[in-house]
Amino acid sequence: MKRRLCEKGSFDVTRLKPRSIVIALMLSTLVWTAPAAAQEAPTAEMAAAAKAFLAGLAPRSGDASFAFTDDERFDWHYTPRGRDGMKIGDMIRRQRDDAKTLMRSTLSARGILKAEAIMALEAILAEIEGSSLSYRDPEKYFISVFGTPGVFPWGWRLEGHHLSINVTVAAKGEVSVTPTFLGTNPMRVPSGEHKGKFIQYDEFILAVRLMRSMTSEQKAKAVIGERALGNIVAGPGRGDALDQREGMPVTELDESQQLLLLQLIDAYVGNARGEIGAPYMKLIEDGWAETKFAWAGPVSEVEPFYYRIHGPRILIEFDNTQGGGNHVHSLWRDPVNDFGRDDLHRHYKGAPVVHGHRP
């Protein structure tokens, strides 16, 4: 069942001042995804899950285990290429259960369902393309663990075609889950048994609704191009490609539009467990006055478009240019704390954080 933001016992965001809306969404997210007494990121649970996962892989645990300082931690991609790590297709049932427990320790139920749907989409794509399942393999996804779980800092990653979730645990209660890339091809399944399946519907339709709600003056500020950009900009190796924020200041949206934008942001942040996502929403609120929304392309449900949400602690990109507007690339990054860089700098000033790196 989808969450409703104004349920009995929750918060009526329509009565709040604009700056307070973010706090309301943060609190309502906690109401629905995390117990009131468990607002700190569950780093102990995450460590236990990662330890159990590695132990269950023996004698092949080394396939999934890397030093925290290994360059592999920054080598993230979303294309169908060869990867290091432990392949899900090589795991027996018990090991797959351990992998699922590791996912649950960090991701929300929504985030897990979305990740699994993206994996399963490979078989549908193979059928559409007429390619082999050895190339479009729904089990060709890999889990890697960096460092020693429970000994800070450490982290883990889930990655394969159109999926890259990078998790860094810098200290007790402090978790970064960016960069996170989710993609879908096809965006809408055009035919067959799964016709109409639309995995990233919220990321798509909430943005369209926001643009349709705008006045001509607002659109003039938000639109940065007549055509979609063709892809995300701040992909692998380009973490600092968008140093200037473009588009319309989000504070110039009215209250209902700001709420719609926050629901759109929650479509990304809400893929993390509430104890991780809710505090992150507070960081977004702190930089709300400096956040901008940008759009490129027509406002349409059938033509390619691109949008961006960019603030001090949030960078979201969405592009559906490829495949005639039926192939999505989406990205959630933290301009300050990707791979836990800010957390590591504050807590472990001597840790090997490569400040000149562009992951």
N, C-alpha and C positions, 0 to 999 in steps of 0.2 A: 504494500500500500504506500502511495506517495505521501510524503510529509506535507502537512498543512501548516502554514506559518501562524495562523490565528486561531488555533484550536482552543477550546476551553482550557484554561490553566496556562496558556502560553501568552504571547505578547501581541497586542494590536498595533502593528507598526504604522498604520495609517494615522495614528494620533501623535506620533513622535516627530520631533524636529529632524531635519535632514541628517545632521551629524549623528543623531542617536539611532538612526535606522541600522547602521552597521552593528552596533552593540546589540540591538534587538535580534538581528539575524544570528549573531554569534551565540546568544543565549538560547534562542529557539533551536539552533543546531545541537547544542548540548542537551536540551530536553529530549530530543528524539534519538540521539546517537550515543550518548555517554551518560552513565550514572552521575548524579550530582556530586558524589564524593570522589569521582575519579577523573578530575579535570587535568591531571598531569599526564604527559605522554607516557605510555606504558612501557618504559625502556626495560624493566626487569622481565616482563612477559615476552618482549621481543627477543631479548638475549636467550631466554630459556628455549624459545621456539627455534632460534638459529642453532643453538647448541644441539638440540635434538635432531634437527635436520642433518647437520654434519655428521653426528654420531651414527645416524641411520644409513649414511652413504658408505660407511667403511666396508671394504678397504679402498673405496674410490673417493673418499672425502676430499682428497687433494685436488680432484678435478674441479671442485667448487670453491676451494679455499685459496685466498690470495692475501698477501700482506696489505695492510691498510695503506702503506706508502707506494704500493705498486701502481704504475701508470695505467694499468687496466681499469682502475676505478673511474678514471675520467674518459675512458674510451667507449663512449656510448653512441649508439646508432639506432636507426629505425628502419633500415633497408634490409631486404632478405639476403644476408651475407653470412659467412662463417663467423662463429663466436666462440669464446672461451666460456667456461662455466659448466655446470651439470645440466645436460639436456633433459627436459621433462620426458621425452620419448624413451630415454634410457632408464627411467626410474621404474621400480616395481611398485605395486599398490601401496605398500606401507610407506615408502619414500615419498610417493605423491601425496599421501595424507599429511606427512610431515611438512611438505612444501606448502600445502594448503593452510596448515596451522601457522606457518611463518607469514603467509599473506594476510591471514586474519589478524595477526598481531599488529599490523600496520595499516591495512586498508579497511575501509568500511564495507558493509555488505554490498552497497552499490558499486564501489570500486572493484571488488572481486568479480561481481557479475559482469561488469564492463570489460575487465581484462580477459576473462574467460570467453566472452562473446567475441572479442577481437581475435583470440586464438582460433576459435571455431570457424570464424569467417574465412580462414585460409582455404578450407575445403570447398566452400562456396565459390571463392575466387578461382580456385583451380578448375572447377566445373565450367565457370563462365569463360575463362581463358582457354580452356582445353589443355592446360598444363598438368604436369604430373604432381602427385602428392609428395614425391620426394623433394620437389621444389617448393610447393605450397603446402608445407607440412604443419598441421595444427599442433603438433607436439614438438616442433623445432623452436622451442623457447627455453631459455637458460636461466638458471639461478646461480648467482655468485655471492660469496660472503667475503668481506674484506676485514682483516684484523681478527681479533679474538672476541666473540660475542660476550658481552658483559665486562670487558676490559676496555674502557674508553680511551680513544675513540674507535668505533668499528662501524660497519655498515653492510648493506646487502643490495642486490639488484635483481630485478626480473626484466628480461629483455628478449626480444625477437622482432620479427617483422611487424611494424606499426605499433610497437609497445616497448617503452623503456621507462621503468620506474626506479629511480636512484635514491636510496635511503641512507642517510648518515646519522649515526647516533653519537653526538659529541660529548654528552654528559648525561647524568641522571635527569630524566624529564625533558631533554632537549633533542628533538628529532627534526631533520630536514628530509622532505620527500621530493625535492626538485634537483635536477630537471625531471619532469614527467611528460612523456610524449604518448599520445593516443591517436591512432589513425584508423580509418575504416575505408576499405575499398571492396565492394561498392558501399557508398554511404547509405543508399536505399537499395536493397536487393531487388533487381528488376523482374525476375521471373523464377519459376521453379517452386519447390516445396516451401521455401522461406521468403517468397515474394512479399515485399513491403517491410521486411525487417530493417530497422533503423536504429543502430546502436547509439549514435551520438545525437539523438533527437533534441535533447534539452539544449546542448551547446549550439545547435543550429537554430531552432525555432525561437528561443528566448531572444537571441540577437536580432532576428528578423522583426519580432514584435517590438523590440526597443526602437529600432530604426523607423518602423511604421508609426510609432507614437510621437516622433519628433516633429517639431515645426520646421518650416523651410529654413528659418534662421539657424536652428540647431543643426540641421543636416549640413548646412553650408560650412559649419565649423568642424563637424565630425568627419566629413568625406575628404579623404586624402588622395583619391584616385578614381577615375571613371571605370577602371577595370580592376579585377582581383589581381593581387601581386604575383600569383603563380606558385607560391609556396610560402611557408613560414620563413622568417628572416633570421631569427636567433637560434638556428639549429646547431648541431654538433660542431664544435670548433668556432662558434660565432656568438659566444655568450655575451660579448660586449658590442654586438653589431647595432643595437638600438640604444645608443646613449642619449638620444634626444627624444623626448616625449612629444607625440603629435596628436592632433585631433581636438576634441572638445573637452574642456574641463568638466568633470562629472558633477561638480557642484552647481553647474548651470542646468542640470536636469531637475525637473520637479520631483516631488516626493515619490509619486507612483513610478516614475521612470527610474529613480535611484533604487527603488525596491526591485524593479525588474532587472536592473543591472546587477544587483547583489545576488539575486537568484541565479543569474548567469554565472557569476563568479563561483557561487556554491556548486554549480555543475562540475567545476574542476576541483576546488578545494575539498568538496564533500566526498571525493574519492578516497581521501584519507580518513582514518578513524576520527571520531569527534574530538577525542582528547588531543589529537594532533591538529586537526583543522580549526577548531574553535579558537584557540589562542592565536593561530595565524590570522584569523579574521580580525582580531584586535589590532594586529600590526598593519593590516590593510586600512583599518579605520584611522589609525594614527597618521597615515599619509594620504587620506582621502582628498584633502584640499589640493594636493599636487598630482592627482591621478587624472588621466585622460582616456577618452574612448575614441578610437579611429576606425573608419570603415573605407573599403575600396570596392568598387563594383556596383552593380544595380542592387536595389532592395527587392529581392525576388526569392521565391522558394524553388525556382527551376533554373536559375542562371548562376554562374560562379560568383562568389564574393569572398572577401577577406575582412576580418576585424581584429582589433587589438585593444587590450586593456592594459594600461601601463602606468604604474605608480612606483613610489620608492621601494615597496616590498612586493609588488606583483607585476608580472609580465605574462599575459595570456595572448596567444596568437591562434587564429583559426583560419584555414584556407581550404576551399573546396573547388579549386580551379581545375585540377586534372580530371580526366574521364568525363569531360563535358559538364563539370560541376557535380560529379557523383563520386568523388574520391577526396576524403578529408585527411588533412594533417592538422593536428592541434597540439599546442605546447603550453605548459605551465612552468614558469621559471620564477625564481626569487632573485632580483638583481643584486641583493646583498649576500644571500645565504645559500646559493646553490652549492651542493655537496657539503653543506654545513660549514662553509668557509668562515662566516662571521662567528658562529658558535665556537669553532675551533680557535679562532684568533683570540676570543675573549677568555676561553677556559684553558687553552693549551698553547700559550704563546710560543712555546718551543716546538710545537708539532710541525710536521713537514707540510705546511700549506703552501702551495706554489702560487704566490700572489700574482705572478706575471702570466700564469696559465690562462688560456681562453677555452675552457671546456665546453 
